[in-house]
């Protein structure tokens, strides 16, 4: 027992008072440095991301959150690696051979990890080019959904069915942002050839204008939905196009309510919407037996 205490006094306690204290200082400084650097980066991002005329305040906030999130992750990785190497050196593990081995390993991994590197580089470009943010509705090639998370390697989307898609940045060939700055109302409505088009246009414009002035919707409407043009002539109807603008991601709710109100307004004014009738005939029946022939 005395020998153990003597060894503790001679070796363990001096090691803790010397190297142990240094390790504690390294950990504290790493945590403090990480905290301060994150705060500094957050301030720099907020100062550098200035509000443009075509951008909403919400769009700027989403961009700030995305940049701060990614920058904080990079800072955490860097401080953890540096602090870990300093702690290993204090423990007595030489880091020189480890760095040399890491260089050789990095060269070997580089050939196999080229796709991973491509994902990271593309992720940086997506973030700093302001292509989309967390909360945007986007279409990445054939995958469409709401952006739930962005890391340097991949983007996480949730589609309208609730399915979560993890899309590596290196696989993205085309980015379509459906909610950047504003969202577009793009609605086609079919009316009968017997309908008075001038009356139809007045009704559509009034419905859109009335919705845009209501307290429930006016904060979300940028441009009231209005008649744009006669879009097409089909076999049974005249198709008219209605367009407008809402704040990001509110076009679906507004378009659904707009359809409902247009249908009610058409019913009130006795404007017919075409109904396709399908006639089914029995195969092999003669004209005398088929009363519809």
NUDOLUM-921956 format. One record per residue (C-alpha): residue in one letter; x negated, z, y. Coordinates in pm, whole numbers, plus 50000, padded with zeros to 5 digits. Example, Ala and Ser with C-alpha at 12.3 -4.5 7.8 and 13.67 -1.06 7.14 Angstrom:
// residues 2
a487705078049550/s486335071449894/
// end
This chain:
// residues 293
x500005000050000/x497195008950236/x495444976250155/x498584956650240/x498914974350572/x495244968550645/x495584931250568/x498654929750787/x496764946451070/x493744923751026/x495404889650961/x499194887750988/x499744907251308/x496904889751497/x498274856151378/x501744864251510/x500384877451839/x498324845951882/x499824815651707/x503294830551662/x503544837352033/x502434801552108/x505044787651868/x507724808352038/x506584795652377/x506644759652250/x510214763552122/x511404779752445/x509694753352661/x511084725252445/x514634738752482/x514194743852856/x512574709652902/x515354692852704/x518024710852909/x516424702953247/x515694666853157/x519284661353047/x520544675453376/x518134653453570/x519084622353375/x522774630053429/x522244632353807/x520194600453813/x522874581853617/x525654594153848/x523644583754153/x522714549654015/x526164540353882/x527874531254207/x531504521854231/x532154484754277/x535264469454429/x536454454154102/x535834485653899/x538164515253866/x536994551153896/x537874556453529/x535654527053427/x532724542153617/x533274576053454/x533294560053108/x530054541753186/x528454574153307/x529514592752992/x528114565452769/x524734563852945/x524394601852958/x525324605052591/x522734579652472/x520014592252709/x520584628152594/x520214617652232/x516924599652301/x515564629652495/x516514653552214/x514694632451955/x511574629452171/x511324666652254/x511984676351892/x509234653551762/x506674665052021/x507494701951976/x507404698151597/x503924682751607/x502644710851833/x504114737251602/x502494721051297/x499164722151472/x499614759151549/x500484766151185/x497224749851083/x498434716450952/x496254688751101/x498384662351269/x495624635851292/x495974623950932/x499734626250971/x499654603251274/x497404578851091/x499694579750789/x502704575551014/x501104544551162/x500554529050821/x504034539750710/x505494525751028/x503834492250962/x505254491750609/x508694502750722/x508594477351004/x508944448450762/x511794464850576/x513374480650885/x513474449851105/x517274449851094/x517314486251203/x515004478051494/x517254448851586/x520254472551588/x518484496351827/x517314469252066/x520754452952075/x522334487252130/x520124493352433/x521084459552579/x524804466052520/x524614499552699/x522464489452995/x524244456253047/x527514475653073/x529294454252813/x531714481752709/x532124519552709/x533724547052504/x537484543352547/x537504505552598/x539564482152382/x537144456052248/x536854428551990/x533474426251817/x533544392551644/x536634396551418/x536914434651447/x539214447951719/x539904483851822/x539314512752060/x535674523252108/x535404559251984/x531624562951981/x528474543752076/x525044551851941/x521884531451967/x522464517451618/x526204511451592/x529594511851761/x532554530051606/x535984513951654/x539464525651556/x542044497951520/x545814499551573/x546344509551208/x544054539751252/x541244524551044/x537734533451165/x535154505351169/x531404511651200/x529804480051341/x525974477551351/x524854463351684/x522564437751521/x525554421551347/x527464416051671/x527444379851784/x530274380652037/x531714409352244/x535204406152393/x536194435052621/x539994436352650/x540064464252908/x537134459453146/x538214468453502/x541874459653421/x544144447353141/x546284416153153/x549994413953077/x550434380352903/x553984375152778/x555894343952670/x559704345052674/x561944317852527/x565264308652685/x567894283152588/x567814247652730/x571254255252878/x569884283953091/x569414280053467/x565634282453509/x565834292853874/x568094322053782/x565804331053491/x562784331953726/x564594354353976/x565644378653703/x562154380353551/x560514386353889/x563044413153982/x562574431653651/x558794431253695/x558954442254058/x561414470353982/x559144484153710/x556104482553938/x557854504054200/x559094530953960/x557254564253974/x556574563453599/x554764529953615/x553504523653969/x550244542953920/x549424520753622/x550364486853767/x547784466553960/x549854434553987/x553554433853908/x554434410253620/x555844377753760/x556814343053643/x553754320353625/x554884287153479/x557024269053226/x554614271552936/x556114249552666/x559114230252535/x559894238852174/x562554224551942/x565104250552046/x563864267352367/x562044265952697/x559064289552694/x558114306753020/x554924326353081/x554874360153258/x551604376053373/x550554407953549/x547784433953555/x547634470653457/x544964497153447/x542844494753128/x544614498852793/x548144502352934/x549214466152889/x550724472152545/x553074500052653/x554074481252968/x554634448252785/x556884465252529/x559044480852801/x559074447752991/x560434429252686/x563204455152651/x564274452653016/x564164414653023/x566424413352717/x568874437552881/x568814417853208/x569424384953024/x572394400452844/x573854412853173/x573584377953326/x574684359653009/x571414340952971/x571004329552615/x567834333452416/x567554308152132/x568474317851778/x567154296051496/x569774288951229/x568644279850881/x570924259850654/x570334263450281/x571674236050050/x571834237149675/x569504212349511/x571334185849307/x574754191349459/x576704160249557/x578014153849907/x581594160249788/x580684193949638/x578624205049942/x580994212650228/x578134213350483/x577034177350415/
// end
